[in-house]
Amino acid sequence: MSHNVSFHLKMPIQVKKKDSHFVAGSSVLDVWSQGEDRDKAIQNAQEAIALFLESCFDRGTLDDVLKECGFISFSKSGVPRELAKAIPSAEDEFEADIDIPLAINP
């Protein structure tokens, strides 16, 4: 019997208008998508990010990809002060919810 599990993360997303469409994505992972309006671009970017992370997990490369993107682990006390200052926040950037569904196969 398998059990469904979902990992939930918040990811910074940037949105920009390009001609007649919008481009949205994560510069953290370098994953981008587009849509005919802002909401569709965001929705497509969230799906693209989830699929990218699922694909990395399936190939066994998730740890390497996250490290290559600059991810580090830190204690529950929070992001080290020197890193928190280094994280840019753009006017067209916000945090989006990304769900990554997995199943446990005992």
MDTraj code that builds the backbone (N, CA, C; nanometers):
import mdtraj as md
import numpy as np

residues = "MET SER HIS ASN VAL SER PHE HIS LEU LYS MET PRO ILE GLN VAL LYS LYS LYS ASP SER HIS PHE VAL ALA GLY SER SER VAL LEU ASP VAL TRP SER GLN GLY GLU ASP ARG ASP LYS ALA ILE GLN ASN ALA GLN GLU ALA ILE ALA LEU PHE LEU GLU SER CYS PHE ASP ARG GLY THR LEU ASP ASP VAL LEU LYS GLU CYS GLY PHE ILE SER PHE SER LYS SER GLY VAL PRO ARG GLU LEU ALA LYS ALA ILE PRO SER ALA GLU ASP GLU PHE GLU ALA ASP ILE ASP ILE PRO LEU ALA ILE ASN PRO".split()
xyz = np.array([
    [0.0840, -0.1180, 0.0000],
    [0.0000, 0.0000, 0.0000],
    [0.0888, 0.1247, 0.0000],
    [0.0631, 0.2168, -0.0891],
    [0.1422, 0.3391, -0.0935],
    [0.0697, 0.4523, -0.0218],
    [0.1472, 0.5468, 0.0250],
    [0.0933, 0.6637, 0.0924],
    [0.1349, 0.7869, 0.0140],
    [0.0421, 0.8794, -0.0046],
    [0.0751, 1.0036, -0.0742],
    [0.1370, 1.1019, 0.0234],
    [0.2402, 1.1682, -0.0222],
    [0.3111, 1.2680, 0.0564],
    [0.3289, 1.3890, -0.0339],
    [0.3200, 1.5069, 0.0225],
    [0.3432, 1.6273, -0.0568],
    [0.4431, 1.7158, 0.0144],
    [0.5484, 1.7539, -0.0566],
    [0.6439, 1.8506, -0.0047],
    [0.5960, 1.9877, -0.0493],
    [0.6007, 2.0811, 0.0406],
    [0.5542, 2.2159, 0.0108],
    [0.6693, 2.3123, 0.0348],
    [0.6947, 2.3992, -0.0602],
    [0.7998, 2.4977, -0.0410],
    [0.7547, 2.6319, -0.0961],
    [0.8185, 2.7355, -0.0475],
    [0.7962, 2.8707, -0.0983],
    [0.9184, 2.9069, -0.1808],
    [0.8932, 2.9552, -0.3012],
    [1.0009, 2.9847, -0.3953],
    [0.9844, 3.1267, -0.4461],
    [1.0923, 3.2044, -0.4496],
    [1.0803, 3.3373, -0.5091],
    [1.0533, 3.3270, -0.6588],
    [0.9535, 3.4008, -0.7024],
    [0.9129, 3.4016, -0.8431],
    [0.9211, 3.5457, -0.8945],
    [0.9752, 3.5626, -1.0132],
    [0.9772, 3.6927, -1.0774],
    [0.8812, 3.6893, -1.1964],
    [0.8156, 3.8010, -1.2209],
    [0.7237, 3.8133, -1.3341],
    [0.7603, 3.9394, -1.4118],
    [0.7694, 3.9248, -1.5428],
    [0.8001, 4.0397, -1.6283],
    [0.7119, 4.0352, -1.7518],
    [0.6692, 4.1507, -1.7964],
    [0.5923, 4.1602, -1.9206],
    [0.6896, 4.1668, -2.0371],
    [0.6690, 4.0815, -2.1346],
    [0.7514, 4.0777, -2.2561],
    [0.6580, 4.0864, -2.3767],
    [0.6565, 4.2002, -2.4417],
    [0.5699, 4.2219, -2.5578],
    [0.4245, 4.1903, -2.5225],
    [0.3670, 4.0888, -2.5855],
    [0.2252, 4.0581, -2.5636],
    [0.2022, 3.9461, -2.4613],
    [0.3061, 3.8980, -2.3947],
    [0.2904, 3.7908, -2.2970],
    [0.3710, 3.8221, -2.1707],
    [0.3545, 3.7381, -2.0706],
    [0.4273, 3.7519, -1.9447],
    [0.5207, 3.6327, -1.9281],
    [0.6369, 3.6570, -1.8700],
    [0.7342, 3.5525, -1.8384],
    [0.7468, 3.5481, -1.6866],
    [0.7409, 3.4291, -1.6306],
    [0.7523, 3.4117, -1.4855],
    [0.8416, 3.2925, -1.4579],
    [0.9119, 3.2993, -1.3456],
    [0.9958, 3.1868, -1.3100],
    [1.0847, 3.2170, -1.1923],
    [1.1764, 3.1276, -1.1698],
    [1.2667, 3.1356, -1.0560],
    [1.4101, 3.1503, -1.1039],
    [1.4718, 3.2634, -1.0694],
    [1.6134, 3.2788, -1.1022],
    [1.6987, 3.1886, -1.0128],
    [1.6439, 3.1492, -0.8989],
    [1.7150, 3.0596, -0.8074],
    [1.7434, 2.9259, -0.8756],
    [1.6434, 2.8716, -0.9453],
    [1.6585, 2.7427, -1.0138],
    [1.6796, 2.7585, -1.1641],
    [1.6658, 2.8798, -1.2151],
    [1.6726, 2.9079, -1.3579],
    [1.5683, 2.8261, -1.4340],
    [1.4445, 2.8313, -1.3837],
    [1.3307, 2.7645, -1.4466],
    [1.2279, 2.8722, -1.4783],
    [1.1867, 2.8798, -1.6051],
    [1.0983, 2.9865, -1.6512],
    [0.9859, 2.9314, -1.7365],
    [0.8768, 3.0061, -1.7410],
    [0.7642, 2.9732, -1.8267],
    [0.6981, 3.1035, -1.8685],
    [0.5924, 3.0941, -1.9463],
    [0.5235, 3.2143, -1.9908],
    [0.3737, 3.1902, -1.9949],
    [0.2990, 3.2977, -2.0123],
    [0.1540, 3.2894, -2.0225],
    [0.0993, 3.4147, -2.0866],
    [-0.0247, 3.4043, -2.1306],
    [-0.0859, 3.5181, -2.1990],
    [-0.1219, 3.6317, -2.1037],
    [-0.1310, 3.6004, -1.9734],
    [-0.1500, 3.7046, -1.8724],
    [-0.0646, 3.6703, -1.7501],
    [-0.0581, 3.7631, -1.6559],
    [0.0274, 3.7472, -1.5375],
    [-0.0072, 3.6206, -1.4585],
    [-0.1348, 3.5984, -1.4321],
    [-0.1762, 3.4823, -1.3523],
    [-0.1411, 3.3510, -1.4206],
    [-0.1623, 3.3431, -1.5522],
    [-0.1308, 3.2202, -1.6255],
    [0.0200, 3.1957, -1.6278],
    [0.0981, 3.3022, -1.6410],
    [0.2437, 3.2883, -1.6388],
    [0.2906, 3.2354, -1.5036],
    [0.2324, 3.2876, -1.3954],
    [0.2675, 3.2410, -1.2604],
    [0.2290, 3.0952, -1.2432],
    [0.1077, 3.0606, -1.2846],
    [0.0614, 2.9217, -1.2744],
    [0.1525, 2.8280, -1.3535],
    [0.1892, 2.8681, -1.4743],
    [0.2784, 2.7860, -1.5576],
    [0.4171, 2.7732, -1.4945],
    [0.4653, 2.8804, -1.4335],
    [0.5966, 2.8762, -1.3680],
    [0.5936, 2.7827, -1.2474],
    [0.4872, 2.7888, -1.1686],
    [0.4757, 2.6993, -1.0533],
    [0.4766, 2.5538, -1.0987],
    [0.4042, 2.5244, -1.2043],
    [0.4006, 2.3882, -1.2574],
    [0.5383, 2.3472, -1.3118],
    [0.6046, 2.4371, -1.3825],
    [0.7366, 2.4062, -1.4384],
    [0.8381, 2.3791, -1.3278],
    [0.8338, 2.4580, -1.2210],
    [0.9261, 2.4380, -1.1091],
    [0.9002, 2.3038, -1.0418],
    [0.7721, 2.2723, -1.0170],
    [0.7378, 2.1440, -0.9553],
    [0.7842, 2.0280, -1.0427],
    [0.7602, 2.0363, -1.1733],
    [0.8024, 1.9294, -1.2646],
    [0.9542, 1.9172, -1.2702],
    [1.0237, 2.0312, -1.2690],
    [1.1696, 2.0294, -1.2683],
    [1.2219, 1.9569, -1.1445],
    [1.1694, 1.9920, -1.0259],
    [1.2155, 1.9288, -0.9018],
    [1.1786, 1.7809, -0.8971],
    [1.0583, 1.7458, -0.9451],
    [1.0187, 1.6046, -0.9515],
    [1.1129, 1.5273, -1.0435],
    [1.1470, 1.5863, -1.1571],
    [1.2368, 1.5221, -1.2525],
    [1.3751, 1.5005, -1.1916],
    [1.4247, 1.6004, -1.1205],
    [1.5546, 1.5863, -1.0532],
    [1.5489, 1.4739, -0.9500],
    [1.4399, 1.4693, -0.8743],
    [1.4233, 1.3631, -0.7736],
    [1.4226, 1.2264, -0.8420],
    [1.3446, 1.2135, -0.9503],
    [1.3342, 1.0852, -1.0221],
    [1.4682, 1.0386, -1.0768],
    [1.5522, 1.1319, -1.1211],
    [1.6835, 1.0972, -1.1777],
    [1.7906, 1.0799, -1.0705],
    [1.7568, 1.1135, -0.9453],
    [1.8540, 1.1017, -0.8374],
    [1.9554, 1.2157, -0.8356],
    [1.9193, 1.3291, -0.8959],
    [2.0126, 1.4408, -0.9043],
    [1.9682, 1.5617, -0.8214],
    [1.8611, 1.5490, -0.7447],
    [1.8063, 1.6639, -0.6728],
    [1.9085, 1.7262, -0.5790],
    [1.9795, 1.6465, -0.5040],
    [2.0792, 1.6986, -0.4102],
    [2.1865, 1.7773, -0.4847],
    [2.2380, 1.7211, -0.5921],
    [2.3423, 1.7888, -0.6697],
    [2.2905, 1.9187, -0.7327],
    [2.1697, 1.9155, -0.7871],
    [2.1123, 2.0347, -0.8503],
    [2.0930, 2.1460, -0.7487],
    [2.0383, 2.1126, -0.6315],
    [2.0165, 2.2145, -0.5289],
    [2.1487, 2.2742, -0.4815],
    [2.2500, 2.1902, -0.4618],
    [2.3807, 2.2413, -0.4224],
    [2.4401, 2.3301, -0.5310],
    [2.4247, 2.2898, -0.6568],
    [2.4762, 2.3684, -0.7684],
    [2.4062, 2.5049, -0.7778],
    [2.2801, 2.5097, -0.7375],
    [2.2044, 2.6355, -0.7385],
    [2.2371, 2.7227, -0.6172],
    [2.3212, 2.6712, -0.5273],
    [2.3635, 2.7511, -0.4123],
    [2.2892, 2.7239, -0.2835],
    [2.2042, 2.6217, -0.2800],
    [2.1320, 2.5889, -0.1578],
    [2.2285, 2.5343, -0.0528],
    [2.2062, 2.5734, 0.0714],
    [2.2808, 2.5179, 0.1839],
    [2.1805, 2.4830, 0.2920],
    [2.2167, 2.3925, 0.3789],
    [2.1299, 2.3629, 0.4926],
    [2.1715, 2.4525, 0.6081],
    [2.0763, 2.4832, 0.6946],
    [2.1063, 2.5652, 0.8111],
    [2.0190, 2.5189, 0.9264],
    [2.0549, 2.5599, 1.0442],
    [1.9837, 2.5153, 1.1636],
    [1.8439, 2.5758, 1.1688],
    [1.7630, 2.5262, 1.2592],
    [1.6269, 2.5740, 1.2749],
    [1.6210, 2.7188, 1.3239],
    [1.7344, 2.7732, 1.3647],
    [1.7350, 2.9110, 1.4142],
    [1.7188, 3.0123, 1.3013],
    [1.7263, 2.9689, 1.1771],
    [1.7017, 3.0590, 1.0659],
    [1.8213, 3.0760, 0.9748],
    [1.8019, 3.1560, 0.8717],
    [1.9074, 3.1830, 0.7749],
    [2.0160, 3.2653, 0.8427],
    [2.1424, 3.2267, 0.8264],
    [2.2499, 3.3061, 0.8843],
    [2.2396, 3.4525, 0.8405],
    [2.2658, 3.5436, 0.9312],
    [2.2494, 3.6868, 0.9061],
    [2.3229, 3.7327, 0.7798],
    [2.4442, 3.6838, 0.7572],
    [2.5200, 3.7270, 0.6399],
    [2.4549, 3.6823, 0.5097],
    [2.3831, 3.5691, 0.5109],
    [2.3137, 3.5244, 0.3908],
    [2.1837, 3.5998, 0.3704],
    [2.1132, 3.6289, 0.4773],
    [1.9862, 3.7003, 0.4667],
    [2.0059, 3.8354, 0.4004],
    [2.1163, 3.9008, 0.4267],
    [2.1440, 4.0307, 0.3657],
    [2.1778, 4.0155, 0.2177],
    [2.2282, 3.8994, 0.1775],
    [2.2727, 3.8803, 0.0400],
    [2.1596, 3.8409, -0.0540],
    [2.0422, 3.8094, 0.0005],
    [1.9313, 3.7645, -0.0826],
    [1.8594, 3.8859, -0.1399],
    [1.8667, 3.9089, -0.2717],
    [1.8021, 4.0262, -0.3299],
    [1.6509, 4.0097, -0.3338],
    [1.5816, 4.1188, -0.3255],
    [1.4372, 4.1191, -0.3373],
    [1.3987, 4.2245, -0.4403],
    [1.3536, 4.1794, -0.5543],
    [1.3173, 4.2701, -0.6622],
    [1.1720, 4.3134, -0.6477],
    [1.1398, 4.4253, -0.7084],
    [1.0037, 4.4768, -0.7023],
    [0.9038, 4.3811, -0.7673],
    [0.9475, 4.3101, -0.8712],
    [0.8595, 4.2186, -0.9429],
    [0.8743, 4.0743, -0.8932],
    [0.9182, 4.0572, -0.7681],
    [0.9418, 3.9246, -0.7122],
    [0.8513, 3.9020, -0.5923],
    [0.8011, 3.7799, -0.5780],
    [0.7211, 3.7422, -0.4632],
    [0.7416, 3.5936, -0.4380],
    [0.6962, 3.5458, -0.3236],
    [0.7076, 3.4030, -0.2932],
    [0.5828, 3.3308, -0.3411],
    [0.6037, 3.2215, -0.4118],
    [0.4932, 3.1391, -0.4598],
    [0.5000, 3.0036, -0.3924],
    [0.3852, 2.9428, -0.3730],
    [0.3775, 2.8094, -0.3155],
    [0.3965, 2.7057, -0.4250],
    [0.4835, 2.6084, -0.3978],
    [0.5097, 2.4992, -0.4913],
    [0.4858, 2.3685, -0.4168],
    [0.3986, 2.2834, -0.4699],
    [0.3742, 2.1520, -0.4113],
    [0.4357, 2.0460, -0.5005],
    [0.5082, 1.9530, -0.4376],
    [0.5740, 1.8452, -0.5100],
    [0.5169, 1.7128, -0.4575],
    [0.4260, 1.6514, -0.5311],
    [0.3633, 1.5278, -0.4834],
    [0.4553, 1.4073, -0.5007],
    [0.4647, 1.3282, -0.3973],
    [0.5411, 1.2033, -0.4015],
    [0.4563, 1.0951, -0.3358],
    [0.4928, 0.9722, -0.3567],
    [0.4249, 0.8614, -0.2916],
    [0.5294, 0.7717, -0.2264],
    [0.4940, 0.7144, -0.1124],
    [0.5822, 0.6202, -0.0438],
    [0.5364, 0.4804, -0.0827],
    [0.6283, 0.4030, -0.1346],
    [0.5985, 0.2670, -0.1748],
    [0.6707, 0.1720, -0.0796],
    [0.5987, 0.1199, 0.0200],
    [0.6658, 0.0330, 0.1208],
    [0.7118, -0.0986, 0.0624],
])
top = md.Topology()
chain = top.add_chain()
for i, resn in enumerate(residues, 1):
    res = top.add_residue(resn, chain, resSeq=i)
    for name in ("N", "CA", "C"):
        top.add_atom(name, md.element.get_by_symbol(name[0]), res)
traj = md.Trajectory(xyz[None], top)
